Amino acid sequence: MENDFEILATFLDSFEPEVSGRSSEPVSDDDAALIGKLAAGELSDADRARIAPLLASNENAMQQLVNALRTDG
């Protein structure tokens, strides 16, 4: 379990500091499913790499991740 937190912390540390101007576009159903899997620790490396730019650029996607982590935690 401790390794799961290290992986998540490393992933979140990879983002640059937040700046204004982030997108607030709706999150697609496919991306929402990936975000849910990320929160549950079930996402492959390739899918994590795919979803990372969306999380960095879309505040709705990041909020969805936060909500999923709160729900799963």
Order of alpha helices (4+ residues) and beta strands (2+ residues): alpha-alpha-alpha-alpha
